[in-house]
């Protein structure tokens, strides 16, 4: 049976607001405080100075949809179904021809928070499926302004419809039609729209004295990268830096708004990103993973280690720095803890409550599992990381110019065939070698000790693993965003082709 | 004629103390404030928070001796003689069989400061020649505790003597004999000795009310890397990190000492390093250049961009960040400005006075010249960097395992043959592409404009260049540290072999 416990009375009265700032394809090395050489993020740097910096914080997948599903469920994608079995170790996501999405059986953070009196809003990218049954308002959110898929396009409305933008239940327009993105100049005012939505929602909630959960999942740093006119050309880093500057400015305004409304001490804010920088799009459309190896799509540090900052004035001490191994899935558990809600006890939750780390400076021993699709590629425990499989991408893809590790090449590590190391994992010490360049000698005592420890964790993990039904196997042109709810009012309904479900193709 | 102007009266009364903290092979990415993922430099991070961070600060050579000669003369090595013509574009330094050293015709910073009433001390590594005529006390320093060469060894005293450690004019012992370095454990207490020397000197000068120039040129982060017992094993980063932690701790103690003596507002402090991290020694004996390409010995950013912090409470505003293109040679000019001394007018000085940058937040337009030995390899102007020559090291060296760019490989850029690009320089935009991975298209307008501008700077630079007599061409076993002054008292004189001068061999 599903057991949920919450206290609506006193807990609701003191439960803080929760604001998750989730970036899209932003890398560990993109913030000044994490060593970006242009140092153009004064507001985020200030947020870190006033809060706690997490240096060893991870996503649960090097790709967007599974990462977001993990954040909102507190569970690894292999459990919540956000993976594919069409190929081995392939990253999958939710393009608009995907048939699957977040299963009803999954319990999402807003569903749980709602029952504790929270009003929940998602601003920006949902990415957990765009068919009606996957709509965020069917999974615990009360409000939505944003889109179900990436802002790719423009499309011709015949082969492929443009991506809709929703307000709550209904679409209010489409990208490139009603919500302009100028691919030539990179101009789009979407971040400003998302900023205003956040400020308005916060004001409304403050006035109504209801606790809120705001999931601000903006996407300006995902290709095609965009910025508002006033930010274009202002960065040393080109368009990508312009987008970062606009986001930094927006976050500064949001934090200031909380302070001006007098609710900053009652609002827990956490900043992070969904996966590593998309080096494949660099330098114009991609960010930086600092000193780490490779980027998005890979299970090297550059693909999965994320910038992360916690901010809660009066509670989290200013200027803290933590080496706690953290995960986006911890935001689920930590948020429930903040709200005084018990996590579901009928399923495995991978997230942990980080409040003892943030409030009392504790360090909790826990491993990090690096999955690519259906395969456990690597495991980190302490400062050691063992790779059980290595792969960047195939020779075939690489020969087309698709490079997840531009300018980087570590023999036997950034391999272009899927290399199994199950019986003799490649081991790195991430303290001495954060760039994963120098595997430890198999013959060393250090290797033996560390691998023995990690092997035990893997065994334990695999023994208790119940994979979810894979949601990202089937694609069908008929399910694309032809006629989203609300399209009639706008005269924006398009005719869907005949259904023709196929296995999705996942090359990476 | 040589014209020097200084004001001994009022200027001496108000001239601040000058403290240069020069690291050895420490990289841009080795400090927390510059994004090192272990973030183990709280004192340096605090120094940056209280002072000004320079993000675009450079050395004048990717190797130690020429870099140090440039710092102390304010002139490029190609002018002051710290280069070789034995091969094209070869880095040279001062091993103990080098015949040359700093020419008497060069005017060193301490010589100039001395005449303005400063007491000058060098603690640590001199590296401008070890024969009697090159002794630091013959070039303006009043005191010395340290050694003339790198702490390589141990040697057998027959083929090669161990490196002497001097106190002022005389040697007081040798490395590995009287000053222990345990190569197995990495233990050595040298940084503690250098720290105590600094604290004592500062106390003495404060008591005597004489302004001082202290050049704290410690070498714990140069291979063989070492740390004191109390720091061994304390870092996430292994021995290299232990050394960094000890240095960070020591600098914290020095700054605190200045504050406790009440002279922090009268002491200008600048922290930087002599060249990029020695990736060839990584991960155990080498540091990090953060997101930059390659390391020591190269003219890529990893070889020449340095961590840099200015600190002068009450004068330099706290928390400043500057994108001023700076150089170690600017420390010469800035120090003279602080002391109220005019720079020599009979020779070309490459340094500029950074006080307007630090005190008024100005930005001064000036190029950075990247030399390797006798060749101008690259030039930076604004955010553009043009490479006229590219080279990492030769295939022959590379095949021996000598790799200046481990894990990094950029086609046509990190070349293993010396590639000339004089007529069509490789151009990078360091804002969008700090890692020098994406050369701009030769056909673009942006390329044309930037290269035209930089070509003008190169022409101007070359037209006025008067190369000094190269000092690093001749080596002779007879000139090694067999019998340094003071050896008789210690019974440590060794017999020199017959003189047999030869061309030095510089493979890189």
Interface residues (C-beta under 8 A of the other chain):
Chain A: X29 X32 X34 X35 X36 X37 X38 X39 X53 X55 X56 X235 X236 X237 X238 X240 X241 X282 X283 X284 X288 X290 X291 X292 X293 X321 X323 X383 X406 X407 X408 X409 X410 X429 X430 X431 X432 X433 X434 X435 X437 X438
Chain B: X29 X32 X34 X35 X36 X37 X38 X39 X53 X55 X56 X235 X236 X237 X238 X240 X241 X282 X283 X284 X288 X290 X291 X292 X293 X321 X323 X383 X406 X407 X408 X409 X410 X429 X430 X431 X432 X433 X434 X435 X437 X438
